[in-house]
Amino acid sequence: MPDIATLLPMIALLMAIGAFAGVIAGLLGVGGGIVLVPAFFYAFSHLGYGGPELMQVCLATSLATIIVTSARSVMAHNKKGAVDWDVLRGWWPYIGSGAVVGMLVASSLRTPTLQIIFGVLALCAGLYMAFGKSHWRLGQSMPTGPKRGGIGAAVGFFSVLMGIGGGSFGVPTMSLYNMPIHRAVATAAGFGIIIAVPSVIGFLLVDIANPPPYTIGAVNLPAFGLTIAMTLLTAPIGVKLAHTMDPAPLKRIFAIFITLVALNMLRKVIFG
């Protein structure tokens, strides 16, 4: 077990990470997981838990926090009438199915492979946030039929492989189909619940070698508790800011941050 002198700085760091992730999730709808997964990875690695299944712990713990933060975000956005419940009702079977498949795939992979997947997908998300244009469109309304099924399953699948909610893929998807950005952000919070619940249930049943202390399945309870404590306080702040300011300049800065995080994750895999 790590000593107190090691744990106390990490506790403070996790609290700061949770606070930042909560604001970002509420403000930009990108999902706190895109911050939490690399943060958990570096924190646990620093404590000496760098086993071949560490990324599974990071993904699962991030997704566990998303259940709570997304629910809080949905309630806050719903009070402003911003959640599109018709989209959630129509898309949840496909997103949830993709999430289950993503959990099964992630549980069979090892840390280096999951690092590469996270790095590549986060790099794509960062580049889209930096260079994507608000006028880009794939259609004038949300798709139905097989297209909806394929897109929904892909959102769930890739979100689990990154340990994130629905924001990083859901918000761009809905925006590309002509949904106003504030409505897309609010609805994507609902995607997060649909993605996280079935995947976390699955991750609780996996067996992890050399996990960090107090880990059940692949979910680390201290990291989950500390992160939730902070994001519950700060996510409503992000939601309030999202409805009172233009997040575009901040989004570009955050895109640069995510791109650097992704490149650093890939660097660690390639160069060690």
FINUBA-935064 format. One record per atom (N, C-alpha, C): chain; x negated, z, y; residue in one letter. Coordinates in steps of 0.02 Angstrom, whole numbers, plus 50000, padded with zeros to 5 digits. Layout:
A	X	Z	Y	A
...
//
This chain:
A	49958	50000	49940	M
A	50000	50000	50000	M
A	49956	50000	50063	M
A	49973	49962	50113	P
A	49934	49962	50175	P
A	49940	50029	50211	P
A	49888	50048	50248	D
A	49889	50112	50283	D
A	49927	50106	50349	D
A	49941	50164	50379	I
A	49981	50166	50441	I
A	49947	50128	50497	I
A	49880	50133	50500	A
A	49843	50099	50554	A
A	49852	50024	50551	A
A	49864	49997	50491	T
A	49877	49925	50484	T
A	49950	49909	50497	T
A	49994	49953	50473	L
A	50066	49938	50477	L
A	50093	49943	50548	L
A	50070	49992	50587	L
A	50099	50002	50653	L
A	50092	49941	50698	L
A	50033	49910	50702	P
A	50029	49848	50743	P
A	50074	49793	50717	P
A	50081	49788	50650	M
A	50124	49736	50623	M
A	50197	49750	50638	M
A	50216	49813	50637	I
A	50285	49831	50655	I
A	50300	49810	50727	I
A	50253	49825	50772	A
A	50262	49806	50842	A
A	50265	49730	50849	A
A	50222	49695	50811	L
A	50222	49622	50814	L
A	50288	49593	50789	L
A	50313	49619	50733	L
A	50376	49595	50705	L
A	50434	49608	50752	L
A	50433	49664	50788	M
A	50485	49678	50836	M
A	50483	49628	50894	M
A	50423	49613	50917	A
A	50416	49564	50971	A
A	50437	49494	50948	A
A	50418	49477	50887	I
A	50437	49412	50859	I
A	50513	49407	50854	I
A	50544	49460	50829	G
A	50617	49460	50822	G
A	50652	49453	50889	G
A	50627	49487	50940	A
A	50657	49481	51006	A
A	50653	49410	51033	A
A	50595	49379	51025	F
A	50585	49311	51049	F
A	50629	49262	51010	F
A	50632	49271	50944	A
A	50671	49226	50902	A
A	50746	49230	50919	A
A	50770	49290	50934	G
A	50840	49298	50952	G
A	50859	49261	51015	G
A	50817	49267	51066	V
A	50831	49231	51128	V
A	50830	49156	51118	V
A	50779	49132	51082	I
A	50772	49061	51070	I
A	50832	49034	51030	I
A	50853	49071	50980	A
A	50909	49049	50938	A
A	50973	49042	50980	A
A	50986	49091	51023	G
A	51046	49088	51064	G
A	51041	49036	51119	G
A	50983	49028	51147	L
A	50974	48983	51204	L
A	50971	48910	51184	L
A	50932	48894	51133	L
A	50918	48825	51116	L
A	50953	48802	51053	L
A	50980	48847	51013	G
A	51013	48828	50952	G
A	50966	48798	50900	G
A	50901	48813	50904	V
A	50853	48786	50856	V
A	50845	48830	50796	V
A	50873	48890	50797	G
A	50866	48935	50741	G
A	50803	48976	50746	G
A	50809	49042	50740	G
A	50751	49085	50745	G
A	50701	49075	50689	G
A	50723	49045	50632	G
A	50679	49037	50575	G
A	50619	48995	50589	G
A	50624	48948	50635	I
A	50567	48905	50649	I
A	50511	48945	50683	I
A	50527	49003	50710	V
A	50477	49050	50736	V
A	50460	49101	50683	V
A	50510	49126	50647	L
A	50500	49181	50600	L
A	50458	49162	50540	L
A	50468	49104	50511	V
A	50432	49086	50450	V
A	50356	49086	50461	V
A	50329	49051	50510	P
A	50256	49055	50520	P
A	50233	49125	50541	P
A	50275	49160	50580	A
A	50257	49228	50600	A
A	50252	49275	50540	A
A	50302	49272	50496	F
A	50299	49312	50435	F
A	50239	49293	50392	F
A	50225	49229	50388	F
A	50169	49206	50347	F
A	50103	49235	50371	F
A	50091	49231	50436	Y
A	50028	49257	50462	Y
A	50025	49333	50458	Y
A	50082	49366	50468	A
A	50084	49439	50464	A
A	50070	49462	50393	A
A	50104	49434	50345	F
A	50094	49455	50275	F
A	50024	49436	50251	F
A	49999	49378	50272	S
A	49931	49359	50252	S
A	49880	49408	50279	S
A	49890	49430	50341	H
A	49845	49478	50372	H
A	49845	49544	50334	H
A	49902	49562	50305	L
A	49907	49623	50266	L
A	49879	49615	50195	L
A	49859	49554	50177	G
A	49828	49543	50112	G
A	49875	49519	50058	G
A	49934	49495	50077	Y
A	49983	49471	50027	Y
A	49986	49395	50030	Y
A	49931	49363	50014	G
A	49928	49290	50019	G
A	49934	49255	49952	G
A	49980	49276	49910	G
A	49987	49248	49844	G
A	50017	49179	49845	G
A	50022	49147	49786	P
A	50048	49079	49781	P
A	50122	49072	49797	P
A	50157	49129	49802	E
A	50228	49127	49816	E
A	50245	49161	49883	E
A	50195	49169	49925	L
A	50207	49203	49989	L
A	50257	49165	50033	L
A	50253	49098	50033	M
A	50299	49060	50075	M
A	50371	49069	50053	M
A	50383	49080	49989	Q
A	50451	49094	49967	Q
A	50477	49158	49999	Q
A	50435	49209	50005	V
A	50454	49271	50037	V
A	50471	49258	50111	V
A	50429	49218	50144	C
A	50440	49203	50215	C
A	50505	49165	50225	C
A	50517	49115	50183	L
A	50579	49075	50189	L
A	50640	49119	50176	L
A	50638	49157	50121	A
A	50696	49198	50101	A
A	50711	49252	50153	A
A	50659	49285	50178	T
A	50670	49337	50227	T
A	50697	49309	50292	T
A	50671	49252	50313	S
A	50697	49219	50373	S
A	50770	49202	50364	S
A	50788	49173	50306	L
A	50858	49154	50294	L
A	50903	49215	50292	L
A	50878	49271	50266	A
A	50918	49332	50265	A
A	50935	49355	50336	A
A	50886	49350	50381	T
A	50901	49369	50451	T
A	50951	49322	50483	T
A	50951	49259	50461	I
A	50995	49209	50491	I
A	51068	49224	50476	I
A	51082	49256	50419	I
A	51151	49274	50403	I
A	51180	49317	50459	I
A	51141	49367	50480	V
A	51164	49414	50531	V
A	51163	49382	50601	V
A	51108	49351	50618	T
A	51102	49324	50686	T
A	51150	49266	50698	T
A	51161	49225	50648	S
A	51207	49169	50656	S
A	51279	49194	50664	S
A	51296	49246	50625	A
A	51364	49274	50631	A
A	51375	49302	50701	A
A	51325	49337	50727	R
A	51329	49364	50794	R
A	51334	49308	50846	R
A	51294	49255	50835	S
A	51295	49199	50882	S
A	51361	49162	50881	S
A	51390	49152	50821	V
A	51455	49118	50816	V
A	51508	49157	50853	V
A	51509	49223	50844	M
A	51559	49264	50879	M
A	51551	49260	50954	M
A	51489	49262	50977	A
A	51477	49258	51049	A
A	51498	49190	51077	A
A	51480	49137	51042	H
A	51499	49070	51065	H
A	51575	49059	51060	H
A	51605	49088	51008	N
A	51677	49077	50999	N
A	51718	49108	51055	N
A	51693	49163	51083	K
A	51727	49194	51140	K
A	51730	49147	51200	K
A	51683	49100	51202	K
A	51682	49051	51256	K
A	51717	48986	51234	K
A	51746	48987	51174	G
A	51783	48928	51150	G
A	51739	48869	51134	G
A	51676	48881	51116	A
A	51629	48825	51107	A
A	51621	48802	51035	A
A	51645	48840	50986	V
A	51634	48824	50915	V
A	51686	48772	50892	V
A	51662	48719	50860	D
A	51707	48667	50833	D
A	51722	48686	50760	D
A	51777	48720	50749	W
A	51795	48744	50682	W
A	51814	48688	50636	W
A	51840	48633	50663	D
A	51856	48575	50621	D
A	51794	48547	50587	D
A	51739	48543	50625	V
A	51676	48519	50596	V
A	51652	48567	50542	V
A	51655	48632	50555	L
A	51632	48680	50505	L
A	51674	48676	50441	L
A	51739	48669	50448	R
A	51782	48665	50388	R
A	51769	48600	50349	R
A	51754	48547	50383	G
A	51742	48483	50349	G
A	51673	48476	50318	G
A	51624	48512	50347	W
A	51555	48502	50326	W
A	51528	48556	50279	W
A	51561	48614	50276	W
A	51530	48670	50240	W
A	51517	48656	50165	W
A	51560	48619	50128	P
A	51544	48609	50057	P
A	51479	48570	50047	P
A	51467	48522	50091	Y
A	51408	48480	50083	Y
A	51344	48517	50106	Y
A	51349	48552	50162	I
A	51292	48591	50186	I
A	51274	48646	50136	I
A	51325	48681	50111	G
A	51313	48734	50062	G
A	51283	48709	49998	G
A	51306	48652	49974	S
A	51279	48622	49913	S
A	51205	48603	49923	S
A	51190	48572	49980	G
A	51121	48555	49994	G
A	51076	48616	49998	G
A	51104	48671	50025	A
A	51065	48733	50030	A
A	51048	48761	49961	A
A	51095	48759	49916	V
A	51083	48784	49848	V
A	51028	48743	49814	V
A	51032	48678	49820	V
A	50980	48635	49791	V
A	50913	48649	49823	V
A	50913	48659	49889	G
A	50851	48675	49924	G
A	50820	48740	49900	G
A	50862	48791	49886	M
A	50837	48855	49860	M
A	50805	48845	49791	M
A	50837	48806	49749	L
A	50810	48794	49682	L
A	50743	48758	49685	L
A	50738	48710	49730	V
A	50675	48673	49738	V
A	50621	48720	49766	V
A	50638	48757	49819	A
A	50589	48802	49851	A
A	50564	48855	49802	A
A	50607	48880	49760	S
A	50587	48933	49713	S
A	50540	48907	49659	S
A	50536	48841	49651	S
A	50492	48812	49600	S
A	50425	48789	49629	S
A	50418	48792	49695	L
A	50357	48769	49728	L
A	50311	48827	49746	L
A	50249	48811	49760	R
A	50200	48862	49779	R
A	50184	48857	49853	R
A	50150	48908	49878	T
A	50139	48915	49950	T
A	50109	48853	49983	T
A	50055	48823	49957	P
A	50026	48765	49992	P
A	50076	48708	50001	P
A	50115	48694	49948	T
A	50164	48640	49952	T
A	50217	48656	50005	T
A	50242	48718	50005	L
A	50293	48738	50053	L
A	50264	48739	50124	L
A	50200	48755	50131	Q
A	50168	48752	50197	Q
A	50168	48680	50223	Q
A	50151	48634	50180	I
A	50150	48563	50200	I
A	50220	48540	50220	I
A	50270	48557	50179	I
A	50339	48538	50195	I
A	50360	48567	50262	I
A	50346	48632	50272	F
A	50365	48664	50335	F
A	50329	48630	50393	F
A	50263	48619	50385	G
A	50224	48589	50439	G
A	50249	48520	50459	G
A	50263	48478	50410	V
A	50286	48410	50424	V
A	50355	48411	50457	V
A	50402	48450	50429	L
A	50469	48452	50457	L
A	50470	48484	50527	L
A	50430	48537	50536	A
A	50426	48569	50602	A
A	50395	48522	50653	A
A	50346	48483	50631	L
A	50316	48433	50676	L
A	50367	48381	50698	L
A	50408	48359	50650	C
A	50462	48311	50667	C
A	50511	48342	50716	C
A	50530	48406	50704	A
A	50577	48439	50749	A
A	50547	48447	50819	A
A	50483	48466	50822	G
A	50451	48474	50887	G
A	50447	48409	50926	G
A	50429	48355	50891	L
A	50424	48291	50924	L
A	50493	48267	50948	L
A	50545	48279	50908	Y
A	50612	48260	50930	Y
A	50633	48299	50992	Y
A	50618	48365	50992	M
A	50636	48406	51049	M
A	50598	48383	51111	M
A	50536	48360	51102	A
A	50495	48340	51159	A
A	50515	48271	51186	A
A	50530	48225	51141	F
A	50539	48155	51162	F
A	50609	48128	51152	F
A	50652	48165	51116	G
A	50720	48141	51105	G
A	50759	48135	51171	G
A	50801	48086	51176	K
A	50840	48073	51236	K
A	50913	48093	51226	K
A	50942	48123	51276	S
A	51011	48147	51271	S
A	51061	48090	51261	S
A	51043	48029	51281	H
A	51090	47973	51276	H
A	51085	47937	51209	H
A	51038	47957	51165	W
A	51033	47926	51099	W
A	51097	47940	51059	W
A	51124	47889	51026	R
A	51185	47897	50988	R
A	51182	47857	50923	R
A	51208	47887	50869	L
A	51219	47852	50806	L
A	51292	47834	50797	L
A	51336	47866	50836	G
A	51407	47852	50833	G
A	51443	47892	50887	G
A	51506	47877	50897	Q
A	51544	47909	50950	Q
A	51583	47970	50925	Q
A	51583	47983	50860	S
A	51616	48042	50832	S
A	51581	48061	50767	S
A	51592	48123	50745	M
A	51560	48147	50685	M
A	51581	48106	50624	M
A	51534	48088	50580	P
A	51550	48045	50524	P
A	51594	48080	50472	P
A	51627	48041	50432	T
A	51669	48066	50378	T
A	51648	48031	50313	T
A	51680	48050	50257	G
A	51668	48016	50194	G
A	51598	48027	50168	G
A	51571	47977	50131	P
A	51505	47984	50101	P
A	51449	47998	50151	P
A	51454	47969	50210	K
A	51402	47981	50261	K
A	51400	48055	50280	K
A	51459	48085	50289	R
A	51461	48156	50305	R
A	51431	48197	50248	R
A	51448	48179	50186	G
A	51421	48215	50129	G
A	51345	48211	50125	G
A	51318	48151	50135	G
A	51246	48142	50131	G
A	51209	48179	50187	G
A	51235	48172	50248	I
A	51202	48205	50305	I
A	51207	48281	50298	I
A	51267	48306	50279	G
A	51276	48377	50272	G
A	51231	48407	50219	G
A	51226	48374	50161	A
A	51182	48398	50108	A
A	51109	48398	50130	A
A	51089	48346	50168	A
A	51020	48343	50192	A
A	51005	48400	50241	A
A	51053	48415	50285	V
A	51044	48470	50332	V
A	51033	48536	50295	V
A	51076	48549	50245	G
A	51069	48611	50206	G
A	51004	48613	50166	G
A	50986	48557	50134	F
A	50927	48554	50092	F
A	50863	48566	50131	F
A	50853	48528	50184	F
A	50791	48533	50222	F
A	50787	48598	50262	F
A	50844	48625	50282	S
A	50844	48688	50318	S
A	50818	48745	50274	S
A	50838	48745	50210	V
A	50814	48797	50165	V
A	50739	48789	50152	V
A	50716	48728	50145	L
A	50644	48716	50134	L
A	50602	48739	50193	L
A	50633	48747	50251	M
A	50598	48772	50310	M
A	50615	48845	50324	M
A	50665	48872	50290	G
A	50685	48941	50303	G
A	50721	48950	50369	G
A	50758	48899	50390	I
A	50791	48900	50455	I
A	50866	48893	50448	I
A	50902	48907	50502	G
A	50974	48896	50505	G
A	50989	48823	50519	G
A	51048	48810	50543	G
A	51069	48740	50552	G
A	51049	48709	50617	G
A	51019	48747	50662	G
A	51007	48722	50729	G
A	50959	48664	50735	G
A	50901	48669	50701	S
A	50848	48620	50710	S
A	50869	48551	50687	S
A	50912	48548	50636	F
A	50938	48484	50612	F
A	51010	48472	50633	F
A	51050	48525	50636	G
A	51120	48518	50653	G
A	51133	48498	50724	G
A	51097	48528	50772	V
A	51108	48512	50842	V
A	51090	48439	50857	V
A	51031	48414	50836	P
A	51017	48343	50848	P
A	51068	48297	50814	P
A	51089	48315	50753	T
A	51138	48273	50717	T
A	51203	48269	50756	T
A	51229	48326	50777	M
A	51293	48325	50814	M
A	51285	48292	50882	M
A	51228	48301	50914	S
A	51217	48268	50979	S
A	51214	48192	50970	S
A	51182	48169	50916	L
A	51178	48097	50903	L
A	51247	48067	50889	L
A	51295	48110	50869	Y
A	51363	48087	50858	Y
A	51410	48109	50914	Y
A	51380	48113	50974	N
A	51418	48119	51036	N
A	51451	48186	51048	N
A	51430	48239	51014	M
A	51457	48305	51029	M
A	51419	48336	51088	M
A	51454	48364	51138	P
A	51419	48396	51194	P
A	51371	48450	51169	P
A	51315	48458	51204	I
A	51261	48500	51180	I
A	51282	48572	51171	I
A	51319	48601	51218	H
A	51340	48671	51211	H
A	51384	48680	51150	H
A	51427	48631	51137	R
A	51470	48635	51077	R
A	51429	48627	51013	R
A	51379	48584	51016	A
A	51336	48574	50958	A
A	51296	48637	50942	A
A	51269	48669	50994	V
A	51231	48732	50984	V
A	51275	48785	50953	V
A	51337	48792	50979	A
A	51383	48843	50953	A
A	51402	48829	50881	A
A	51417	48767	50866	T
A	51438	48749	50798	T
A	51381	48754	50749	T
A	51320	48738	50770	A
A	51262	48743	50727	A
A	51249	48815	50705	A
A	51270	48863	50745	A
A	51263	48933	50724	A
A	51305	48946	50661	A
A	51363	48913	50657	G
A	51403	48917	50596	G
A	51369	48884	50537	G
A	51334	48829	50549	F
A	51294	48798	50496	F
A	51245	48848	50466	F
A	51216	48890	50509	G
A	51166	48938	50487	G
A	51194	48985	50433	G
A	51255	49009	50443	I
A	51286	49054	50394	I
A	51297	49017	50328	I
A	51322	48956	50332	I
A	51335	48916	50272	I
A	51271	48903	50233	I
A	51216	48892	50268	I
A	51152	48879	50236	I
A	51122	48943	50206	I
A	51125	48997	50244	A
A	51088	49057	50226	A
A	51120	49097	50169	A
A	51186	49104	50168	V
A	51218	49148	50119	V
A	51203	49127	50047	V
A	51218	49065	50026	P
A	51204	49048	49956	P
A	51130	49047	49940	P
A	51088	49027	49986	S
A	51017	49023	49972	S
A	50987	49092	49964	S
A	51007	49140	50006	V
A	50981	49208	50001	V
A	51003	49240	49935	V
A	51065	49229	49915	I
A	51088	49256	49851	I
A	51042	49231	49795	I
A	51025	49168	49797	G
A	50979	49140	49747	G
A	50910	49170	49752	G
A	50883	49177	49813	F
A	50816	49204	49822	F
A	50811	49277	49800	F
A	50866	49314	49803	L
A	50865	49384	49780	L
A	50854	49390	49705	L
A	50864	49335	49669	L
A	50859	49337	49597	L
A	50793	49310	49570	L
A	50750	49284	49615	V
A	50686	49256	49591	V
A	50635	49311	49582	V
A	50584	49297	49543	D
A	50530	49345	49529	D
A	50467	49324	49566	D
A	50442	49367	49609	I
A	50384	49352	49651	I
A	50324	49394	49628	I
A	50267	49361	49619	A
A	50205	49396	49601	A
A	50171	49423	49664	A
A	50149	49485	49662	N
A	50113	49516	49717	N
A	50150	49511	49784	N
A	50213	49533	49786	P
A	50250	49528	49849	P
A	50230	49583	49897	P
A	50244	49576	49962	P
A	50234	49632	50008	P
A	50277	49691	49988	P
A	50260	49752	50011	P
A	50298	49811	49990	P
A	50372	49805	50009	P
A	50414	49834	49966	Y
A	50487	49838	49977	Y
A	50518	49769	49982	Y
A	50500	49727	49933	T
A	50529	49660	49929	T
A	50575	49657	49868	T
A	50637	49635	49880	I
A	50685	49625	49826	I
A	50693	49551	49814	I
A	50676	49528	49754	G
A	50674	49456	49742	G
A	50620	49427	49787	G
A	50642	49384	49834	A
A	50595	49357	49883	A
A	50610	49381	49953	A
A	50655	49430	49961	V
A	50674	49454	50028	V
A	50637	49519	50043	V
A	50597	49520	50096	N
A	50561	49580	50116	N
A	50604	49621	50163	N
A	50621	49682	50141	L
A	50669	49722	50178	L
A	50643	49748	50245	L
A	50580	49772	50250	P
A	50557	49794	50317	P
A	50558	49738	50369	P
A	50533	49679	50350	A
A	50533	49623	50398	A
A	50604	49604	50416	A
A	50648	49604	50367	F
A	50719	49589	50380	F
A	50749	49639	50429	F
A	50739	49704	50416	G
A	50770	49756	50458	G
A	50744	49755	50529	G
A	50678	49750	50537	L
A	50648	49751	50604	L
A	50669	49689	50644	L
A	50670	49632	50611	T
A	50689	49571	50646	T
A	50762	49573	50668	T
A	50805	49596	50623	I
A	50876	49600	50640	I
A	50888	49648	50698	I
A	50853	49705	50697	A
A	50862	49754	50750	A
A	50849	49723	50818	A
A	50799	49680	50822	M
A	50782	49650	50886	M
A	50825	49589	50903	M
A	50839	49547	50853	T
A	50878	49487	50868	T
A	50950	49503	50885	T
A	50977	49557	50857	L
A	51045	49577	50875	L
A	51049	49595	50949	L
A	50994	49622	50975	L
A	50993	49640	51046	L
A	50983	49579	51091	L
A	50944	49531	51068	T
A	50923	49477	51113	T
A	50960	49411	51104	T
A	50992	49399	51046	A
A	51028	49336	51037	A
A	51084	49327	51089	A
A	51124	49379	51104	P
A	51176	49370	51156	P
A	51147	49352	51224	P
A	51085	49375	51238	I
A	51053	49357	51301	I
A	51040	49282	51302	I
A	51016	49255	51245	G
A	51004	49183	51241	G
A	51068	49144	51248	G
A	51123	49168	51217	V
A	51188	49134	51223	V
A	51211	49132	51295	V
A	51204	49189	51329	K
A	51224	49192	51399	K
A	51183	49144	51442	K
A	51119	49141	51430	L
A	51076	49096	51467	L
A	51094	49023	51453	L
A	51114	49009	51390	A
A	51131	48940	51371	A
A	51191	48915	51410	A
A	51234	48959	51432	H
A	51294	48939	51468	H
A	51286	48943	51544	H
A	51228	48964	51567	T
A	51218	48973	51639	T
A	51159	48933	51667	T
A	51120	48901	51624	M
A	51061	48866	51649	M
A	51049	48802	51609	M
A	51008	48759	51638	D
A	50987	48698	51604	D
A	50926	48714	51561	D
A	50933	48712	51494	P
A	50877	48731	51451	P
A	50826	48676	51440	P
A	50835	48617	51470	A
A	50792	48560	51456	A
A	50718	48574	51469	A
A	50698	48602	51527	P
A	50626	48614	51537	P
A	50598	48663	51487	P
A	50634	48718	51473	L
A	50611	48766	51424	L
A	50607	48736	51355	L
A	50653	48691	51340	K
A	50654	48659	51274	K
A	50591	48617	51264	K
A	50567	48585	51317	R
A	50506	48545	51310	R
A	50446	48590	51298	R
A	50443	48646	51332	I
A	50389	48693	51321	I
A	50391	48720	51250	I
A	50451	48737	51227	F
A	50458	48762	51159	F
A	50440	48708	51108	F
A	50454	48645	51124	A
A	50436	48590	51079	A
A	50361	48587	51070	A
A	50324	48597	51124	I
A	50251	48597	51120	I
A	50228	48655	51076	I
A	50259	48714	51085	F
A	50241	48772	51046	F
A	50253	48759	50971	F
A	50311	48732	50954	I
A	50327	48718	50884	I
A	50280	48666	50855	I
A	50263	48615	50894	T
A	50216	48564	50871	T
A	50148	48595	50855	T
A	50125	48640	50897	L
A	50060	48673	50885	L
A	50063	48718	50824	L
A	50120	48753	50815	V
A	50128	48795	50756	V
A	50126	48753	50693	V
A	50161	48696	50694	A
A	50163	48651	50636	A
A	50093	48624	50620	A
A	50057	48602	50671	L
A	49990	48575	50661	L
A	49943	48629	50634	L
A	49951	48691	50658	N
A	49908	48745	50633	N
A	49924	48760	50560	N
A	49989	48758	50541	M
A	50007	48769	50471	M
A	49976	48716	50427	M
A	49979	48654	50449	L
A	49948	48599	50410	L
A	49872	48606	50408	L
A	49843	48628	50463	R
A	49770	48637	50465	R
A	49748	48689	50413	R
A	49786	48743	50407	K
A	49767	48795	50360	K
A	49770	48770	50287	K
A	49817	48725	50274	V
A	49821	48697	50206	V
A	49763	48650	50192	V
A	49748	48608	50242	I
A	49697	48556	50232	I
A	49626	48584	50233	I
A	49613	48628	50282	F
A	49544	48652	50291	F
A	49534	48724	50267	F
A	49590	48759	50249	G
A	49584	48827	50223	G
A	49573	48878	50277	G
//
